[in-house]
Amino acid sequence: MNFSIKKICCIGAGYVGGPTMTMMASKCPNLIFNVVDINEERIKLWNHKDLSKLPIFEPGLRELITKTRGKNLFFSTNIKKAISTADIVFISVNTPTKIRGLGAGKSSDLKWVEASAREVARYSEGHTIVVEKSTLPVRTAEVIQNILYSAETNSKKEDISFSVLSNPEFLAEGTAIKDLETPDRVLIGGENEMAMLALSEIYEVWVPKDKILFTNIWSSELAKLTSNAFLAQRISSINSISAICEVTGADVREVSRAIGRDSRIGSKFLDSGPGFGGSCFKKDILNLVYLAEYFGLNEVANFWEGVVNINNWHQRRITEVVIKKLYGTISEKKIVVLGFAFKANTNDTRESAAIKICKDLINEGANLVINDPKVSAEQIENDLQIEENSSGKMKGEASIKNKTGQWSFSRDLNIFNDAHAVLVLTEWEEYKHIKWDLAVKEMVKPCWVFDARSIVDIEMVKKAGIKLWRLGDGSEEEKMTNF
Ligand SMILES: NC(=O)c1ccc[n+]([C@@H]2O[C@H](COP(=O)([O-])OP(=O)(O)OC[C@H]3O[C@@H](n4cnc5c(N)ncnc54)[C@H](O)[C@@H]3O)[C@@H](O)[C@H]2O)c1
C-alpha cells in the first residue's frame, strides 16, 4: 500500500512533541501538523501571542513558531479531530518512572502511552501510521499493536488499519532546534516497509538520506535506551574521575582534554559537572536495569545501576564539599545558588542536580538565594517542596525557629550582599561575566565561590580575593596533601 501523507497529529505538546513538530512544519509547509495535549494550560501557552510565554524555552524555537503557527502548525486540545483526520499520529507523551506497583522505581509508567493508543484506536479513520516518538521500554510497540489491532478487528468502521513504527527522538534540551535541524541520525524501526518509507520521506526534505537508518522495531526501541545509557555513563565516568583529581592534584579538565584526543574516545560529553539531570537519563537507565533484571541478567543490571548510583553520590559530594570548606557548618549562612535548570538554555528542571543539592543545603540550615534566568520561583517551590521565603529577610529568627534553612528567588544578580559563598550549578552564559571584584565587596569574608561547572573567570575570582573551589581541580590547595 502506498501512503499519501497530508495531515499529521502529535499527541503530547511537551519538550519533544512541541519542538519536533515545529521543525517538521517549518520544513514541510505542504503538510498540516496538529499538536494536541490534554493539558489545556500548556496548549494556551503554545498559542500565546507573547512568544516569551511559550511553555518551553529553546534557542531558535520562537523564530520557527512565528514562521509556522496558524499556517500549517496548530496547537489544540481537540484530540478526537486531530486523530480522525491524521495520516500519521506521533505518540510523544511522557513516560516517567513508575512510582508504585510492579516495577516501581525502575520501569516506565506506560499509562499515558496506553491511553494515547486507545485514543488512536477509537478515533482514527482509514489507514493510520502510528509512530512511537516517546522513549519506551523494549517491546512496547507490542502493547500498542495489540490495542490497535484489536480495534481493527472489533471496530464497526470497516476501513481502519494501522502500521506501528518506532522513531525515537535524540534531541537534547538546550540545543533541540539545532539537533532537529541537523540530526546525527534519524532512526526508523518497523515491519511495514511502505510506512517506513512514508515517514522517511518527511525527514528526507531536510535530512540527508544516509543519515536515516532503518531497523527492526525492537532494535530501534533498545537503541534509544542504550544511547542515553552510554551518554549518562560518560558523565558518571568523568565525574568519578573528578573526585580522584581533587585528592591527587590532577585537574579533570586537563584529563578530559588528554583522553578526548583519542579518536576512539572522542572529546564530546567529557565535561564534569554537578551530575546528570533531565527527564531522560536516569529514567532510561533504570528502564534498562529493569529489563536486564526481568531477563535474569543481574550483572548487566548492576553495571548500569552503578551509573545512577555514582550520580547520586556525586551530587551529595558537592554539598559535603561546601559544608567542609565553610568550616563544617552552613547553618544560617547565606549561600547564593547560580542556576536551577538541569543545564543551560532550557527552563527544564526535571531531575536537576540543583534540586537535591539545594534540599541538602537547606536541611543543613543554609539560607539560599537562588537565581536562574529562565526557571520560575513557582517551579523551584514545586521541585523543592519547600515554600519560598519571599519576605527577603533571610537571617535570624525564621531559620532558628525552623531549624532548617530557607530559600528565596531572585531573577537579577544583585544578590551577593552578606553571602558566605556562591555555588554555580548551571552553565548559563551570564555567570561567566559576573564582576567578582564588585561582588566581593558585599560578601562575608572569607568568602567562597564553588564552581561545579568550570565557567567562572578564575583570574577575576582570585584577584578579588575570593577563595575558589572548582570541581575536579586538585591543583590548588589539596596538592598531594592527602597522600
Ligand atoms: N525531554 C527530552 O529531552 C526528551 C528527549 C528525547 C526523548 N524524550 C522522550 O519523549 C517523551 C516525551 O518527553 P517530554 O519531555 O516531551 O515530556 P513532557 O512531559 O514535556 O510532555 C508530554 C506531554 O504529553 C501530554 N499527554 C500525556 N498523556 C496524554 C494523552 N493521553 N493525550 C494527550 N496528551 C497527553 C502531557 O500533558 C504532556 O504535555 C518521553 O518518553 C521522553 O522520555 C524526551
The ligand as a Gaussian input file, in Angstrom:
#p B3LYP/6-31G(d) Opt

LIG

0 1
 N       12.754000      15.872000      27.045000
 C       13.735000      15.356000      26.312000
 O       14.829000      15.884000      26.221000
 C       13.500000      14.073000      25.539000
 C       14.384000      13.733000      24.508000
 C       14.151000      12.572000      23.793000
 C       13.078000      11.760000      24.114000
 N       12.248000      12.103000      25.148000
 C       11.094000      11.234000      25.428000
 O        9.947000      11.811000      24.798000
 C        8.775000      11.584000      25.606000
 C        8.113000      12.898000      25.933000
 O        9.016000      13.671000      26.692000
 P        8.734000      15.202000      27.010000
 O        9.955000      15.710000      27.685000
 O        8.226000      15.877000      25.792000
 O        7.526000      15.057000      28.076000
 P        6.569000      16.206000      28.606000
 O        6.108000      15.766000      29.929000
 O        7.225000      17.538000      28.444000
 O        5.337000      16.195000      27.570000
 C        4.434000      15.156000      27.448000
 C        3.055000      15.743000      27.178000
 O        2.147000      14.685000      26.887000
 C        0.868000      15.066000      27.373000
 N       -0.021000      13.897000      27.475000
 C        0.072000      12.842000      28.316000
 N       -0.904000      11.958000      28.077000
 C       -1.654000      12.456000      27.058000
 C       -2.797000      11.983000      26.351000
 N       -3.367000      10.809000      26.642000
 N       -3.310000      12.752000      25.368000
 C       -2.744000      13.950000      25.059000
 N       -1.640000      14.437000      25.681000
 C       -1.094000      13.697000      26.666000
 C        1.182000      15.720000      28.702000
 O        0.107000      16.536000      29.138000
 C        2.459000      16.496000      28.371000
 O        2.185000      17.842000      27.991000
 C        9.249000      10.795000      26.828000
 O        9.083000       9.425000      26.564000
 C       10.732000      11.124000      26.896000
 O       11.466000      10.091000      27.512000
 C       12.419000      13.257000      25.846000

